[in-house]
Amino acid sequence: MFKPLTLAAALFLTAIIFNGCSKETETLPTATIADYYPTEIGKSVTYRMDSTVFVNFNSTEEVHSYVAMDVVEAQLTDNLNRPSFRVHRYIRDTAETQPWMEDVTYLVTPLQTSLELVDNNLRYIKLHLPIRDDYSWKGNSYIDTYSTNSDLHYLDDWDYIYANAYQPYDLGNQVVDSSVIVNQIDEVIGDPTVDSVFSRKDYSIEVYGKGIGLIYKDFLHREYQPPTPGKDAYILGYGIKLTMIRHD
């Protein structure tokens, strides 16, 4: 014979049904590539740029600082005949008293589900849909890291992973209301504190702000070769840190 539910059992069953319905109707924030990397002609972002170099026969690390401005200068087509944008970087002293000097040019190609960037003839997949925490993709998959002629083995098999999607990001000098972090690599091989053994450090992170584009970047590739008979120790690599100052 059917027995009516007790009050406690009825409340428990109702809670399960309600939670199940809530999960089915829950929606996650969505964004387009253009939301986090707009490409209007004339748009610019200005950064504090700290460049890490190794001098004195690759034995000493130095950081050279500048102000850098990236400007979307023209629309064109890439070598696959896809609509793309040429971005030019200008640099000057950190006090911003000297004229701008031309630095580098790179190509940005916004696609339906991703954004490609070609810098120094290397093609990266910088962003990819969907923009949500923990989504990952192989951002360096177009780069030759395998052949014997390649000196880019350190770029091999990087997993780009989103974190803190749609959250504010504090740059120190300002807070960007909505951003997404792209963690790319954080790897140490060997012991960098020991001078007698090989070591390598690779670190890369980028942050994109809604309606702005790249607002922060920290990249370092540092490879230490210990001394050998007749040859001193030396360091190979480079680093760049970009922190947004302003944008328009």
Phi and psi restraints in degrees (value plus and minus 20) as a CYANA .aco file:
   2 PHE   PHI     -86.6   -46.6
   2 PHE   PSI     113.4   153.4
   3 LYS   PHI    -131.0   -91.0
   3 LYS   PSI     112.7   152.7
   4 PRO   PHI     -83.1   -43.1
   4 PRO   PSI     128.7   168.7
   5 LEU   PHI     -88.6   -48.6
   5 LEU   PSI     123.8   163.8
   6 THR   PHI     -90.4   -50.4
   6 THR   PSI     145.0   185.0
   7 LEU   PHI     -81.6   -41.6
   7 LEU   PSI     -61.4   -21.4
   8 ALA   PHI     -84.5   -44.5
   8 ALA   PSI     -62.5   -22.5
   9 ALA   PHI     -86.3   -46.3
   9 ALA   PSI     -59.2   -19.2
  10 ALA   PHI     -83.8   -43.8
  10 ALA   PSI     -61.8   -21.8
  11 LEU   PHI     -84.5   -44.5
  11 LEU   PSI     -60.1   -20.1
  12 PHE   PHI     -83.0   -43.0
  12 PHE   PSI     -64.8   -24.8
  13 LEU   PHI     -84.7   -44.7
  13 LEU   PSI     -60.1   -20.1
  14 THR   PHI     -82.3   -42.3
  14 THR   PSI     -60.4   -20.4
  15 ALA   PHI     -84.1   -44.1
  15 ALA   PSI     -60.6   -20.6
  16 ILE   PHI     -82.9   -42.9
  16 ILE   PSI     -67.0   -27.0
  17 ILE   PHI     -82.3   -42.3
  17 ILE   PSI     -62.1   -22.1
  18 PHE   PHI     -84.3   -44.3
  18 PHE   PSI     -65.2   -25.2
  19 ASN   PHI     -83.5   -43.5
  19 ASN   PSI     -59.9   -19.9
  20 GLY   PHI     -82.1   -42.1
  20 GLY   PSI     -62.4   -22.4
  21 CYS   PHI     -86.6   -46.6
  21 CYS   PSI     -57.3   -17.3
  22 SER   PHI     -83.1   -43.1
  22 SER   PSI     -61.9   -21.9
  23 LYS   PHI     -85.8   -45.8
  23 LYS   PSI     -55.2   -15.2
  24 GLU   PHI     -89.8   -49.8
  24 GLU   PSI     -51.8   -11.8
  25 THR   PHI    -118.1   -78.1
  25 THR   PSI     -22.0    18.0
  26 GLU   PHI     -85.8   -45.8
  26 GLU   PSI     113.7   153.7
  27 THR   PHI    -137.6   -97.6
  27 THR   PSI     121.0   161.0
  28 LEU   PHI    -117.2   -77.2
  28 LEU   PSI     130.5   170.5
  29 PRO   PHI     -79.7   -39.7
  29 PRO   PSI     123.0   163.0
  30 THR   PHI    -144.9  -104.9
  30 THR   PSI     133.4   173.4
  31 ALA   PHI    -168.3  -128.3
  31 ALA   PSI     138.7   178.7
  32 THR   PHI    -119.5   -79.5
  32 THR   PSI     147.5   187.5
  33 ILE   PHI     -79.9   -39.9
  33 ILE   PSI     -60.4   -20.4
  34 ALA   PHI     -83.4   -43.4
  34 ALA   PSI     -46.9    -6.9
  35 ASP   PHI     -81.4   -41.4
  35 ASP   PSI     -57.6   -17.6
  36 TYR   PHI    -129.4   -89.4
  36 TYR   PSI     -19.5    20.5
  37 TYR   PHI    -171.1  -131.1
  37 TYR   PSI      54.4    94.4
  38 PRO   PHI     -88.7   -48.7
  38 PRO   PSI     128.2   168.2
  39 THR   PHI    -150.9  -110.9
  39 THR   PSI      17.5    57.5
  40 GLU   PHI     -88.1   -48.1
  40 GLU   PSI     119.4   159.4
  41 ILE   PHI     -80.5   -40.5
  41 ILE   PSI     112.0   152.0
  42 GLY   PHI      74.2   114.2
  42 GLY   PSI     -33.6     6.4
  43 LYS   PHI     -86.1   -46.1
  43 LYS   PSI     119.5   159.5
  44 SER   PHI    -157.9  -117.9
  44 SER   PSI     132.0   172.0
  45 VAL   PHI    -151.6  -111.6
  45 VAL   PSI     111.9   151.9
  46 THR   PHI    -129.6   -89.6
  46 THR   PSI     116.1   156.1
  47 TYR   PHI    -147.6  -107.6
  47 TYR   PSI     136.5   176.5
  48 ARG   PHI    -103.5   -63.5
  48 ARG   PSI     103.2   143.2
  49 MET   PHI    -135.7   -95.7
  49 MET   PSI     101.8   141.8
  50 ASP   PHI    -132.5   -92.5
  50 ASP   PSI      96.0   136.0
  51 SER   PHI    -126.8   -86.8
  51 SER   PSI     102.9   142.9
  52 THR   PHI    -113.3   -73.3
  52 THR   PSI     105.8   145.8
  53 VAL   PHI    -152.5  -112.5
  53 VAL   PSI     140.5   180.5
  54 PHE   PHI    -137.6   -97.6
  54 PHE   PSI     100.3   140.3
  55 VAL   PHI    -140.6  -100.6
  55 VAL   PSI    -194.4  -154.4
  56 ASN   PHI      33.7    73.7
  56 ASN   PSI      39.7    79.7
  57 PHE   PHI      38.3    78.3
  57 PHE   PSI      21.3    61.3
  58 ASN   PHI      39.5    79.5
  58 ASN   PSI      15.0    55.0
  59 SER   PHI    -130.7   -90.7
  59 SER   PSI     -35.5     4.5
  60 THR   PHI    -149.1  -109.1
  60 THR   PSI     117.1   157.1
  61 GLU   PHI    -114.7   -74.7
  61 GLU   PSI     111.3   151.3
  62 GLU   PHI    -150.6  -110.6
  62 GLU   PSI     132.2   172.2
  63 VAL   PHI    -137.6   -97.6
  63 VAL   PSI     100.4   140.4
  64 HIS   PHI    -125.8   -85.8
  64 HIS   PSI     109.3   149.3
  65 SER   PHI    -132.2   -92.2
  65 SER   PSI     123.8   163.8
  66 TYR   PHI    -165.6  -125.6
  66 TYR   PSI     153.2   193.2
  67 VAL   PHI    -125.1   -85.1
  67 VAL   PSI     110.8   150.8
  68 ALA   PHI    -140.3  -100.3
  68 ALA   PSI     122.8   162.8
  69 MET   PHI    -148.7  -108.7
  69 MET   PSI     100.9   140.9
  70 ASP   PHI    -118.6   -78.6
  70 ASP   PSI     104.4   144.4
  71 VAL   PHI    -142.1  -102.1
  71 VAL   PSI     108.9   148.9
  72 VAL   PHI     -96.9   -56.9
  72 VAL   PSI      90.3   130.3
  73 GLU   PHI    -122.6   -82.6
  73 GLU   PSI     -49.1    -9.1
  74 ALA   PHI    -181.0  -141.0
  74 ALA   PSI     133.8   173.8
  75 GLN   PHI    -122.1   -82.1
  75 GLN   PSI     119.1   159.1
  76 LEU   PHI    -173.0  -133.0
  76 LEU   PSI    -188.9  -148.9
  77 THR   PHI    -137.1   -97.1
  77 THR   PSI     126.9   166.9
  78 ASP   PHI    -104.3   -64.3
  78 ASP   PSI    -192.6  -152.6
  79 ASN   PHI     -91.7   -51.7
  79 ASN   PSI     -26.3    13.7
  80 LEU   PHI    -123.9   -83.9
  80 LEU   PSI      -8.3    31.7
  81 ASN   PHI      45.0    85.0
  81 ASN   PSI      13.4    53.4
  82 ARG   PHI    -123.1   -83.1
  82 ARG   PSI     123.5   163.5
  83 PRO   PHI     -78.3   -38.3
  83 PRO   PSI     108.3   148.3
  84 SER   PHI    -161.4  -121.4
  84 SER   PSI     154.2   194.2
  85 PHE   PHI    -153.3  -113.3
  85 PHE   PSI     115.2   155.2
  86 ARG   PHI    -111.3   -71.3
  86 ARG   PSI     107.0   147.0
  87 VAL   PHI    -135.3   -95.3
  87 VAL   PSI     109.0   149.0
  88 HIS   PHI    -131.4   -91.4
  88 HIS   PSI     116.3   156.3
  89 ARG   PHI    -126.3   -86.3
  89 ARG   PSI     111.5   151.5
  90 TYR   PHI    -134.9   -94.9
  90 TYR   PSI     129.0   169.0
  91 ILE   PHI    -152.5  -112.5
  91 ILE   PSI     135.7   175.7
  92 ARG   PHI    -177.2  -137.2
  92 ARG   PSI    -198.5  -158.5
  93 ASP   PHI     -86.2   -46.2
  93 ASP   PSI     138.5   178.5
  94 THR   PHI     -88.1   -48.1
  94 THR   PSI     -41.6    -1.6
  95 ALA   PHI    -101.2   -61.2
  95 ALA   PSI     -29.3    10.7
  96 GLU   PHI      37.7    77.7
  96 GLU   PSI      22.3    62.3
  97 THR   PHI    -124.0   -84.0
  97 THR   PSI     -38.3     1.7
  98 GLN   PHI    -117.7   -77.7
  98 GLN   PSI     140.6   180.6
  99 PRO   PHI     -85.8   -45.8
  99 PRO   PSI     136.7   176.7
 100 TRP   PHI     -88.1   -48.1
 100 TRP   PSI     122.1   162.1
 101 MET   PHI    -140.7  -100.7
 101 MET   PSI     122.8   162.8
 102 GLU   PHI     -86.8   -46.8
 102 GLU   PSI     120.2   160.2
 103 ASP   PHI    -140.4  -100.4
 103 ASP   PSI    -100.4   -60.4
 104 VAL   PHI    -154.6  -114.6
 104 VAL   PSI     143.7   183.7
 105 THR   PHI    -147.8  -107.8
 105 THR   PSI     117.9   157.9
 106 TYR   PHI    -156.9  -116.9
 106 TYR   PSI     145.6   185.6
 107 LEU   PHI    -136.2   -96.2
 107 LEU   PSI     112.6   152.6
 108 VAL   PHI    -136.3   -96.3
 108 VAL   PSI     109.5   149.5
 109 THR   PHI    -143.3  -103.3
 109 THR   PSI      82.4   122.4
 110 PRO   PHI     -99.8   -59.8
 110 PRO   PSI     105.8   145.8
 111 LEU   PHI    -132.4   -92.4
 111 LEU   PSI     159.3   199.3
 112 GLN   PHI     -84.3   -44.3
 112 GLN   PSI     -58.4   -18.4
 113 THR   PHI    -142.1  -102.1
 113 THR   PSI     -15.1    24.9
 114 SER   PHI    -176.9  -136.9
 114 SER   PSI     153.1   193.1
 115 LEU   PHI    -153.2  -113.2
 115 LEU   PSI     103.4   143.4
 116 GLU   PHI    -124.5   -84.5
 116 GLU   PSI     125.8   165.8
 117 LEU   PHI    -153.9  -113.9
 117 LEU   PSI     106.9   146.9
 118 VAL   PHI    -128.2   -88.2
 118 VAL   PSI      97.4   137.4
 119 ASP   PHI    -150.7  -110.7
 119 ASP   PSI     104.5   144.5
 120 ASN   PHI      35.4    75.4
 120 ASN   PSI      19.9    59.9
 121 ASN   PHI      47.6    87.6
 121 ASN   PSI      -4.1    35.9
 122 LEU   PHI    -130.5   -90.5
 122 LEU   PSI     108.3   148.3
 123 ARG   PHI    -121.0   -81.0
 123 ARG   PSI      99.8   139.8
 124 TYR   PHI    -132.1   -92.1
 124 TYR   PSI     129.4   169.4
 125 ILE   PHI    -120.9   -80.9
 125 ILE   PSI      76.7   116.7
 126 LYS   PHI     -98.3   -58.3
 126 LYS   PSI     -57.6   -17.6
 127 LEU   PHI    -153.5  -113.5
 127 LEU   PSI     134.1   174.1
 128 HIS   PHI    -172.4  -132.4
 128 HIS   PSI     120.1   160.1
 129 LEU   PHI    -102.3   -62.3
 129 LEU   PSI     130.0   170.0
 130 PRO   PHI    -102.8   -62.8
 130 PRO   PSI     129.1   169.1
 131 ILE   PHI    -105.6   -65.6
 131 ILE   PSI      78.5   118.5
 132 ARG   PHI    -175.4  -135.4
 132 ARG   PSI     134.4   174.4
 133 ASP   PHI     -74.4   -34.4
 133 ASP   PSI     117.7   157.7
 134 ASP   PHI      55.9    95.9
 134 ASP   PSI     -23.1    16.9
 135 TYR   PHI     -90.5   -50.5
 135 TYR   PSI     117.2   157.2
 136 SER   PHI    -155.1  -115.1
 136 SER   PSI     138.1   178.1
 137 TRP   PHI    -175.7  -135.7
 137 TRP   PSI     145.5   185.5
 138 LYS   PHI    -108.4   -68.4
 138 LYS   PSI      73.9   113.9
 139 GLY   PHI     -91.3   -51.3
 139 GLY   PSI     -39.7     0.3
 140 ASN   PHI    -128.5   -88.5
 140 ASN   PSI       1.6    41.6
 141 SER   PHI     -87.3   -47.3
 141 SER   PSI     -38.6     1.4
 142 TYR   PHI    -107.9   -67.9
 142 TYR   PSI     -24.0    16.0
 143 ILE   PHI    -114.0   -74.0
 143 ILE   PSI     115.1   155.1
 144 ASP   PHI     -95.3   -55.3
 144 ASP   PSI      82.7   122.7
 145 THR   PHI    -132.1   -92.1
 145 THR   PSI     -15.9    24.1
 146 TYR   PHI    -128.1   -88.1
 146 TYR   PSI     -58.3   -18.3
 147 SER   PHI     -85.9   -45.9
 147 SER   PSI     139.8   179.8
 148 THR   PHI     -87.0   -47.0
 148 THR   PSI     -40.9    -0.9
 149 ASN   PHI    -104.6   -64.6
 149 ASN   PSI     -28.9    11.1
 150 SER   PHI    -105.0   -65.0
 150 SER   PSI     115.6   155.6
 151 ASP   PHI    -129.3   -89.3
 151 ASP   PSI       5.6    45.6
 152 LEU   PHI    -135.3   -95.3
 152 LEU   PSI       9.5    49.5
 153 HIS   PHI     -79.4   -39.4
 153 HIS   PSI     -47.8    -7.8
 154 TYR   PHI     -87.5   -47.5
 154 TYR   PSI     -35.9     4.1
 155 LEU   PHI    -109.0   -69.0
 155 LEU   PSI     -15.9    24.1
 156 ASP   PHI     -92.3   -52.3
 156 ASP   PSI     112.9   152.9
 157 ASP   PHI      42.5    82.5
 157 ASP   PSI      13.5    53.5
 158 TRP   PHI     -92.5   -52.5
 158 TRP   PSI     115.9   155.9
 159 ASP   PHI    -118.4   -78.4
 159 ASP   PSI      92.7   132.7
 160 TYR   PHI    -102.5   -62.5
 160 TYR   PSI     108.3   148.3
 161 ILE   PHI    -153.3  -113.3
 161 ILE   PSI     108.6   148.6
 162 TYR   PHI     -95.2   -55.2
 162 TYR   PSI     125.7   165.7
 163 ALA   PHI    -166.9  -126.9
 163 ALA   PSI     132.1   172.1
 164 ASN   PHI      32.0    72.0
 164 ASN   PSI      22.0    62.0
 165 ALA   PHI     -82.7   -42.7
 165 ALA   PSI     115.1   155.1
 166 TYR   PHI      48.7    88.7
 166 TYR   PSI      -4.3    35.7
 167 GLN   PHI    -120.3   -80.3
 167 GLN   PSI     137.0   177.0
 168 PRO   PHI     -84.3   -44.3
 168 PRO   PSI     133.3   173.3
 169 TYR   PHI    -152.4  -112.4
 169 TYR   PSI     105.4   145.4
 170 ASP   PHI    -111.8   -71.8
 170 ASP   PSI      94.2   134.2
 171 LEU   PHI    -108.9   -68.9
 171 LEU   PSI     -21.0    19.0
 172 GLY   PHI      75.2   115.2
 172 GLY   PSI     -68.2   -28.2
 173 ASN   PHI    -116.3   -76.3
 173 ASN   PSI     -29.1    10.9
 174 GLN   PHI    -190.8  -150.8
 174 GLN   PSI     142.9   182.9
 175 VAL   PHI    -137.2   -97.2
 175 VAL   PSI     107.8   147.8
 176 VAL   PHI    -112.8   -72.8
 176 VAL   PSI     106.0   146.0
 177 ASP   PHI     -82.6   -42.6
 177 ASP   PSI     -62.5   -22.5
 178 SER   PHI    -153.2  -113.2
 178 SER   PSI     107.2   147.2
 179 SER   PHI    -167.6  -127.6
 179 SER   PSI     153.6   193.6
 180 VAL   PHI    -164.4  -124.4
 180 VAL   PSI     114.4   154.4
 181 ILE   PHI    -112.0   -72.0
 181 ILE   PSI     116.9   156.9
 182 VAL   PHI    -135.5   -95.5
 182 VAL   PSI      80.2   120.2
 183 ASN   PHI     -99.6   -59.6
 183 ASN   PSI     107.5   147.5
 184 GLN   PHI    -133.1   -93.1
 184 GLN   PSI     -66.3   -26.3
 185 ILE   PHI    -180.6  -140.6
 185 ILE   PSI     125.9   165.9
 186 ASP   PHI    -172.5  -132.5
 186 ASP   PSI      70.6   110.6
 187 GLU   PHI    -159.8  -119.8
 187 GLU   PSI     116.1   156.1
 188 VAL   PHI    -146.4  -106.4
 188 VAL   PSI     109.2   149.2
 189 ILE   PHI    -134.4   -94.4
 189 ILE   PSI     112.2   152.2
 190 GLY   PHI      57.1    97.1
 190 GLY   PSI    -184.1  -144.1
 191 ASP   PHI    -142.5  -102.5
 191 ASP   PSI      82.8   122.8
 192 PRO   PHI     -82.6   -42.6
 192 PRO   PSI     -35.1     4.9
 193 THR   PHI    -106.2   -66.2
 193 THR   PSI     -26.4    13.6
 194 VAL   PHI    -128.1   -88.1
 194 VAL   PSI     100.2   140.2
 195 ASP   PHI     -96.7   -56.7
 195 ASP   PSI     -32.2     7.8
 196 SER   PHI    -116.3   -76.3
 196 SER   PSI     -21.5    18.5
 197 VAL   PHI    -148.6  -108.6
 197 VAL   PSI     135.4   175.4
 198 PHE   PHI     -85.5   -45.5
 198 PHE   PSI     123.7   163.7
 199 SER   PHI    -168.9  -128.9
 199 SER   PSI     136.3   176.3
 200 ARG   PHI    -166.2  -126.2
 200 ARG   PSI     117.2   157.2
 201 LYS   PHI    -146.2  -106.2
 201 LYS   PSI     108.9   148.9
 202 ASP   PHI    -147.6  -107.6
 202 ASP   PSI     104.1   144.1
 203 TYR   PHI    -161.1  -121.1
 203 TYR   PSI     113.2   153.2
 204 SER   PHI    -175.1  -135.1
 204 SER   PSI     110.4   150.4
 205 ILE   PHI    -165.6  -125.6
 205 ILE   PSI     122.4   162.4
 206 GLU   PHI    -153.1  -113.1
 206 GLU   PSI     129.3   169.3
 207 VAL   PHI    -150.2  -110.2
 207 VAL   PSI     113.4   153.4
 208 TYR   PHI    -136.4   -96.4
 208 TYR   PSI     117.2   157.2
 209 GLY   PHI    -126.0   -86.0
 209 GLY   PSI     120.5   160.5
 210 LYS   PHI     -82.7   -42.7
 210 LYS   PSI     110.4   150.4
 211 GLY   PHI      56.4    96.4
 211 GLY   PSI     -17.0    23.0
 212 ILE   PHI    -141.7  -101.7
 212 ILE   PSI     -74.9   -34.9
 213 GLY   PHI      93.6   133.6
 213 GLY   PSI    -166.4  -126.4
 214 LEU   PHI     -87.7   -47.7
 214 LEU   PSI     104.9   144.9
 215 ILE   PHI    -134.3   -94.3
 215 ILE   PSI     -37.0     3.0
 216 TYR   PHI    -176.8  -136.8
 216 TYR   PSI     121.6   161.6
 217 LYS   PHI    -167.6  -127.6
 217 LYS   PSI     117.5   157.5
 218 ASP   PHI    -159.8  -119.8
 218 ASP   PSI      91.3   131.3
 219 PHE   PHI    -149.1  -109.1
 219 PHE   PSI     115.8   155.8
 220 LEU   PHI    -168.2  -128.2
 220 LEU   PSI     107.1   147.1
 221 HIS   PHI    -141.1  -101.1
 221 HIS   PSI      96.1   136.1
 222 ARG   PHI    -153.4  -113.4
 222 ARG   PSI      98.9   138.9
 223 GLU   PHI    -142.2  -102.2
 223 GLU   PSI      98.0   138.0
 224 TYR   PHI    -122.9   -82.9
 224 TYR   PSI     106.2   146.2
 225 GLN   PHI    -128.3   -88.3
 225 GLN   PSI     100.1   140.1
 226 PRO   PHI     -89.9   -49.9
 226 PRO   PSI     144.2   184.2
 227 PRO   PHI     -86.6   -46.6
 227 PRO   PSI     128.5   168.5
 228 THR   PHI    -149.6  -109.6
 228 THR   PSI     144.9   184.9
 229 PRO   PHI     -73.8   -33.8
 229 PRO   PSI     100.4   140.4
 230 GLY   PHI      63.6   103.6
 230 GLY   PSI     -18.2    21.8
 231 LYS   PHI    -162.3  -122.3
 231 LYS   PSI     110.4   150.4
 232 ASP   PHI     -95.7   -55.7
 232 ASP   PSI     141.6   181.6
 233 ALA   PHI     -83.6   -43.6
 233 ALA   PSI     133.6   173.6
 234 TYR   PHI    -171.9  -131.9
 234 TYR   PSI     144.7   184.7
 235 ILE   PHI    -146.2  -106.2
 235 ILE   PSI     114.6   154.6
 236 LEU   PHI    -134.2   -94.2
 236 LEU   PSI     132.5   172.5
 237 GLY   PHI     112.7   152.7
 237 GLY   PSI    -188.5  -148.5
 238 TYR   PHI    -188.1  -148.1
 238 TYR   PSI     147.1   187.1
 239 GLY   PHI    -169.6  -129.6
 239 GLY   PSI     136.0   176.0
 240 ILE   PHI    -168.3  -128.3
 240 ILE   PSI     114.6   154.6
 241 LYS   PHI    -145.8  -105.8
 241 LYS   PSI     108.5   148.5
 242 LEU   PHI    -141.0  -101.0
 242 LEU   PSI     108.3   148.3
 243 THR   PHI    -147.7  -107.7
 243 THR   PSI     100.4   140.4
 244 MET   PHI     -81.7   -41.7
 244 MET   PSI     114.6   154.6
 245 ILE   PHI    -118.8   -78.8
 245 ILE   PSI     -66.0   -26.0
 246 ARG   PHI    -179.2  -139.2
 246 ARG   PSI     150.2   190.2
 247 HIS   PHI    -173.4  -133.4
 247 HIS   PSI     142.0   182.0
